[in-house]
């Protein structure tokens, strides 16, 4: 007989992520004995005859608690019948909450050839590893996407097009992006990218300037993301990789750059023009990697395990710049954090004013939308397409066109054209992914400056006190509550750190 197909599921106790010490239910007994009964995937042990279903343990958040397992789904009913208190939860996935270009359909058999050459506007040298997105029809996604080679070139095959409706060029690092419309299709087109000047006043520095290096001292911040790569502007205290099957000590970049950028917004310690400064450089920064090497999504299991580990490691704040569908596993992890005095801050998502995604939509998490400000990015950069209504009380401010909205929102923060660290240097990114760590950094500064709240016992009372402290420090921007929650965190300025205009 053929071996049944096994599916990944998460098994949860009836409540929370672990069984109570005094819980003598059949569900509790099941979890306490699960690993012994089933063995672990990759071990020689196989399920024992006393089980009536084919089940193997892949990974566990706890011995005696939430477990990632492989099970023959035709036998799931048998598991439920024998242990009715066990919750069987599907594995689902979250994506980074950074703005992305829409999907393109690829090359056509009847095609017009075109070469895009990407060079530095400073010295004309070719720029490899830049992403070129050429759209003939943007709404339909017709076009092609390529990455420049060592000569800074991409070779496109376009469906008998005379004009590109939109042409985007996104550098890997150290340059601003480029955005053009109605571009004539010629054999060769040269795109010149403007180098990043780290003294430039982006939206984040417009509102917050450059923090003193001690800002955020004593506060421990977890970045649950794609890992934080070593960078001259960052000090990483440690962390853990919670991707099943990967080295737990592999907490650096998974290949997405995203986590390193998020970390820099919170805690970068550089000084312009040779580096960048985050909002709370003095925090203890920890990396919790939830993306497997080369993968673009992270499982709800890996995220829940990362939240749990960050809480147990004593983190005050957890930044989650990820978005996805609702998952009870993440509900339980966020609730655990809240009960232990740890505040979870999450990106609202980037679905063009659609509903707030999870885990931000969880009422125990802080949900953050993204705003921007005109003239805080170059006119020819792609960031200009994020300008949209509603505008704020100050008409230079706007809610980002991509930002999700809804009644679940708690705060807004700068998320358009934000300059921060990446493994190869620095780059400007857009997204509620960028707005969320701006709130995390500002919250760390508030907490560090308020010892009465900082020294509260690790319990729900501390989480609530931190939330009250943050809400008391906000100012409305004029976008409306469905778009900004309580508004933007206001921090007192340091006279020597006023923003520099380029």
Secondary structure as GFF3:
##gff-version 3
##sequence-region A 1 502
A	DSSP	beta_strand	6	12	.	.	.	ID=ss1
A	DSSP	alpha_helix	26	38	.	.	.	ID=ss2
A	DSSP	beta_strand	55	60	.	.	.	ID=ss3
A	DSSP	beta_strand	67	72	.	.	.	ID=ss4
A	DSSP	three_ten_helix	73	75	.	.	.	ID=ss5
A	DSSP	alpha_helix	76	82	.	.	.	ID=ss6
A	DSSP	beta_strand	87	90	.	.	.	ID=ss7
A	DSSP	beta_strand	93	96	.	.	.	ID=ss8
A	DSSP	beta_strand	112	120	.	.	.	ID=ss9
A	DSSP	beta_strand	131	137	.	.	.	ID=ss10
A	DSSP	beta_strand	142	147	.	.	.	ID=ss11
A	DSSP	beta_strand	153	158	.	.	.	ID=ss12
A	DSSP	beta_strand	163	170	.	.	.	ID=ss13
A	DSSP	beta_strand	178	184	.	.	.	ID=ss14
A	DSSP	beta_strand	188	193	.	.	.	ID=ss15
A	DSSP	alpha_helix	203	208	.	.	.	ID=ss16
A	DSSP	beta_strand	220	225	.	.	.	ID=ss17
A	DSSP	beta_strand	236	241	.	.	.	ID=ss18
A	DSSP	alpha_helix	258	267	.	.	.	ID=ss19
A	DSSP	beta_strand	284	289	.	.	.	ID=ss20
A	DSSP	beta_strand	297	299	.	.	.	ID=ss21
A	DSSP	alpha_helix	300	312	.	.	.	ID=ss22
A	DSSP	beta_strand	317	320	.	.	.	ID=ss23
A	DSSP	beta_strand	322	324	.	.	.	ID=ss24
A	DSSP	alpha_helix	328	339	.	.	.	ID=ss25
A	DSSP	beta_strand	343	347	.	.	.	ID=ss26
A	DSSP	beta_strand	366	373	.	.	.	ID=ss27
A	DSSP	three_ten_helix	382	386	.	.	.	ID=ss28
A	DSSP	beta_strand	397	399	.	.	.	ID=ss29
A	DSSP	beta_strand	411	414	.	.	.	ID=ss30
A	DSSP	beta_strand	418	422	.	.	.	ID=ss31
A	DSSP	beta_strand	425	429	.	.	.	ID=ss32
A	DSSP	alpha_helix	432	448	.	.	.	ID=ss33
A	DSSP	alpha_helix	451	454	.	.	.	ID=ss34
A	DSSP	alpha_helix	460	471	.	.	.	ID=ss35
A	DSSP	beta_strand	474	475	.	.	.	ID=ss36
A	DSSP	alpha_helix	481	484	.	.	.	ID=ss37
A	DSSP	beta_strand	488	489	.	.	.	ID=ss38
A	DSSP	three_ten_helix	495	497	.	.	.	ID=ss39
###
